[in-house]
Amino acid sequence: MQSHSGSGRLTTHVLDTARGTPAQGLRIELLRIYGERAEPIAETRTNDDGRCDEPLLSGEEMQAGTYELRFHAGDYLGREDGRTAFLDVIPVRFGITEQAGHYHIPLLLSPFSYSTYRGS
């Protein structure tokens, strides 16, 4: 994943709203969607700030199309007490139309709910 200054990029940020902290170590997968087929593109984990160290897409990789982020919340939420988490894998499917645009998709996460939006 290469970063090109001034070109499009896809980033994310995960905040644990129950704890009031960034969600550290949460596994994220990025897939490109072609009809009923999903092609894995990248996999990463959030850093200490709840962000990815590099954009998930940037430069030439940033193509118009349909994508899906899969946030593995169950592994993150269930690891403290060993119980099965209510939320497991949270899929966020979205479209990219502007190859030079910045698409930022934050996830606000708690044990029983989540929300997301197109950030800046």
Number of C-alpha atoms within 10 A of each C-alpha: 12 13 16 12 9 11 14 21 26 19 19 20 19 26 20 19 16 12 10 10 13 20 27 18 19 21 19 22 18 22 18 20 17 11 7 5 9 14 12 14 14 14 13 16 18 19 16 13 15 21 22 21 13 15 20 23 21 24 19 15 16 20 18 12 14 16 21 20 22 18 22 19 24 19 18 19 23 16 12 8 8 9 10 12 16 14 19 17 16 17 14 16 14 16 13 16 13 14 19 17 15 21 22 16 19 19 23 18 24 19 17 10 11 15 10 13 11 12 13 9
